[in-house]
Amino acid sequence: MLSSLQRRSSKILEQGPWRGVRNAEKSHARALRVMARQCCNMVKDVPPHKAVDMLYRYAEIVRPWAEVTALQMVSEIMRRDLTAWIHKGKELHRPLAAQARMVSTGDAEREMVTQQTDAIVGLPVAAAQRLSEGHDVSKVVGWLETKANSVSRAQVARVATNVVRLRAYYLGSEGYIWRTSQDARVRPRHRALEGKFFRWNDPPVVDDRGMRGHPGDASECRCIPEPVVGEYR
C-alpha cells in the first residue's frame, strides 16, 4: 500500500516533472501567514489611527526578513526547476541537467527577489491603507490573512513560470505545453488550453477580460508550462 508521500510523488510524476516546481508554494505561504498573524496580533486591540502608524513602521522593519523569505522562495523554485530538467534529461537521454546548470540566472534572480520582497512588504502597507480609509480593524485583520495566501500563490506562480522560461530559452525552447491541475477546480478557459503548444513570445488569452499570459499569470491560476525543447516537441 502506497504512503501519502508516495501517492503525491506518483501524481507529480504523472503530471510531468515541472508540476513539482509549483509545490514551493506551501512553505512560502506558511511564512507569509506567520507575518500576517503578527500584523493582526499587533493591531487587533489598538485604535485605528495608531494601528495605521504601527503597520507602516512594521513594513519598514520587516523588509530584511521579507528579502530573505523572497530569496528562499526563488532559490527553492530554481532548485526544483533544475530537478525537473534532470528528470527530463534522463527521459530523453540528453545532458539537459548540465546545460541547465550553465544558465546565467544572477540578474534575473536578483530582480525576482526584489519584486517579491516588495510584494511581501506591501501586505502590511495595504492593511494600513485600508484602515486609513475607514475599514474596521477586525475586517482588515481577516482580509490580511486571506490576502497573505493569495499573494503567496501569485508570487510562486509567476516566479515558477519565469524560472522555467529562463532556463528553457537557454536550451533553445520556443514554447511550452500548457498543463492544468486536471481537477474540478480548473476554469473552463484553461481546461481548453490543456495539452496545447504555445510560444513563449505569443501567450494565449487567459481570462474573460482578454488578457494574454502564461500559466500562473491569471489570478489563482494553478497551471504550469511544460517547456518544449528540440525533438520532444
C-alpha positions in Angstrom: 0.0 0.0 0.0 1.4 3.4 -1.0 2.1 6.0 1.6 0.6 9.5 1.2 4.1 10.8 0.2 4.5 8.1 -2.4 1.0 8.9 -3.8 1.8 12.6 -4.0 5.2 11.8 -5.7 3.4 9.5 -8.2 0.8 12.2 -9.0 3.6 14.7 -9.6 5.4 12.4 -12.0 2.1 11.7 -13.9 1.6 15.4 -14.4 5.2 15.9 -15.6 8.4 17.0 -13.8 7.5 20.7 -13.7 4.4 20.2 -11.5 6.8 19.9 -8.6 8.2 23.4 -9.2 4.9 24.9 -8.0 5.0 22.9 -4.8 7.3 25.5 -3.3 4.1 27.5 -2.6 3.4 25.6 0.6 6.4 26.8 2.6 6.2 30.3 1.2 2.5 30.6 2.1 3.3 29.5 5.7 5.9 32.2 6.0 3.5 34.9 4.8 0.7 33.7 7.0 3.1 34.0 10.0 3.8 37.6 9.1 0.1 38.3 8.6 -0.7 36.9 12.0 2.0 39.0 13.6 0.4 42.1 12.0 -3.0 41.0 13.2 -1.9 40.4 16.8 -0.2 43.7 16.8 -3.2 45.9 15.8 -6.3 44.0 16.9 -6.7 45.8 20.2 -5.3 49.2 19.0 -7.2 52.3 17.9 -7.2 52.6 14.1 -5.0 55.7 13.9 -2.3 54.0 16.0 -2.7 50.8 14.1 -2.0 52.6 10.8 1.3 54.0 12.1 2.3 50.6 13.6 1.7 48.8 10.3 3.7 51.4 8.3 6.6 51.1 10.8 6.3 47.3 10.7 6.6 47.3 6.9 10.0 49.1 7.2 11.2 46.8 10.0 10.2 43.6 8.2 11.9 44.3 4.9 15.1 42.4 5.7 13.1 39.4 6.7 11.0 39.8 3.5 14.1 39.8 1.4 15.4 36.6 3.0 12.0 35.0 2.6 11.8 36.0 -1.1 15.3 34.7 -1.7 14.4 31.4 -0.2 11.4 31.1 -2.3 13.1 32.0 -5.6 16.1 29.7 -4.7 13.7 26.8 -3.9 11.9 27.2 -7.2 15.2 27.3 -9.1 16.3 24.1 -7.4 13.0 22.4 -8.2 13.2 23.6 -11.8 16.7 22.1 -12.1 15.4 18.8 -10.7 12.8 18.8 -13.4 15.4 19.3 -16.1 17.4 16.4 -14.6 14.3 14.1 -14.9 13.6 15.3 -18.4 17.2 14.8 -19.4 17.2 11.2 -18.2 13.9 10.6 -20.0 15.4 11.9 -23.3 18.9 10.6 -22.7 20.3 14.1 -23.1 22.6 16.1 -20.9 19.9 18.7 -20.1 20.9 19.0 -16.4 24.4 20.0 -17.2 23.2 22.5 -19.8 20.6 23.9 -17.4 23.2 24.4 -14.7 25.2 26.6 -17.0 22.3 29.2 -17.4 23.3 32.5 -16.0 20.5 33.5 -13.6 22.1 36.0 -11.4 20.5 39.2 -12.7 17.1 37.6 -13.2 17.2 36.1 -9.7 18.0 39.5 -8.1 15.2 41.1 -10.0 12.7 38.4 -8.9 13.8 38.7 -5.3 13.4 42.5 -5.4 9.9 42.2 -6.9 8.8 39.6 -4.4 10.3 41.5 -1.4 8.2 44.5 -2.4 5.1 42.3 -2.7 5.6 40.9 0.8 6.3 44.3 2.4 3.2 45.5 0.6 0.9 43.4 2.8 1.2 45.5 6.0 1.2 48.6 3.8 -2.1 47.6 2.1 -3.6 46.8 5.5 -2.6 50.3 6.8 -4.2 51.9 3.8 -7.4 50.0 4.3 -7.5 51.2 7.9 -6.8 54.7 6.9 -9.8 54.5 4.5 -12.1 53.7 7.5 -12.3 49.9 7.3 -13.0 48.2 10.6 -9.9 46.7 12.3 -11.5 43.3 12.7 -12.3 43.2 9.0 -8.8 44.3 8.0 -7.4 41.5 10.2 -9.5 38.9 8.4 -8.7 40.4 5.0 -4.9 40.4 5.7 -4.8 36.7 6.5 -6.7 35.8 3.3 -4.5 38.2 1.3 -1.3 36.6 2.5 -2.4 33.3 1.0 -3.4 34.8 -2.4 -0.2 36.8 -2.6 1.9 33.7 -1.9 0.1 31.8 -4.6 0.6 34.6 -7.1 4.3 35.1 -6.2 5.1 31.4 -6.6 3.1 31.0 -9.8 4.9 34.0 -11.5 8.3 33.2 -10.3 7.9 29.5 -11.3 6.9 30.4 -14.8 9.8 33.0 -15.1 12.4 30.5 -13.9 11.1 27.7 -16.2 11.1 30.1 -19.2 14.6 31.5 -18.3 16.3 28.1 -18.5 14.1 26.9 -21.4 15.2 29.8 -23.5 18.8 29.0 -23.0 18.1 25.4 -24.0 16.6 26.5 -27.3 12.9 26.2 -26.3 10.5 28.1 -28.5 7.5 27.4 -26.3 5.7 25.1 -23.9 2.7 22.7 -23.5 0.0 24.1 -21.2 -0.7 21.8 -18.3 -3.6 22.2 -15.9 -4.1 20.6 -12.5 -6.6 18.3 -14.2 -9.2 18.6 -11.4 -12.7 20.1 -11.0 -11.3 23.5 -9.9 -9.7 24.1 -13.3 -11.6 27.0 -15.0 -13.2 26.2 -18.4 -11.0 28.6 -20.3 -7.8 26.9 -19.0 -9.2 23.4 -19.4 -9.5 24.2 -23.1 -5.8 25.1 -23.2 -4.7 21.8 -21.7 -2.1 19.9 -23.9 -1.8 22.7 -26.4 1.5 24.3 -27.5 2.2 28.0 -27.1 5.2 30.1 -27.9 6.9 32.0 -25.1 6.5 35.2 -27.2 2.9 34.6 -28.1 0.8 33.6 -25.0 -2.9 32.7 -25.2 -5.8 34.6 -23.8 -6.2 33.5 -20.2 -9.2 35.4 -18.7 -12.5 36.8 -19.7 -11.1 40.3 -20.0 -8.9 39.2 -22.9 -5.6 39.3 -21.0 -2.9 37.2 -22.6 -0.5 35.4 -20.4 1.4 32.2 -19.5 0.4 29.6 -16.9 0.3 31.3 -13.5 -0.3 34.8 -14.9 -4.1 34.8 -14.4 -5.5 35.3 -10.8 -5.5 32.0 -8.9 -4.1 30.0 -11.9 -2.6 26.7 -10.9 -1.5 25.7 -14.4 2.1 25.2 -15.4 4.2 25.4 -18.6 5.9 22.2 -19.7 8.8 23.5 -21.8 9.4 22.0 -25.2 13.0 21.6 -26.4 14.2 20.2 -29.7 13.0 16.7 -30.5 10.5 16.3 -27.8 8.2 19.0 -29.1 
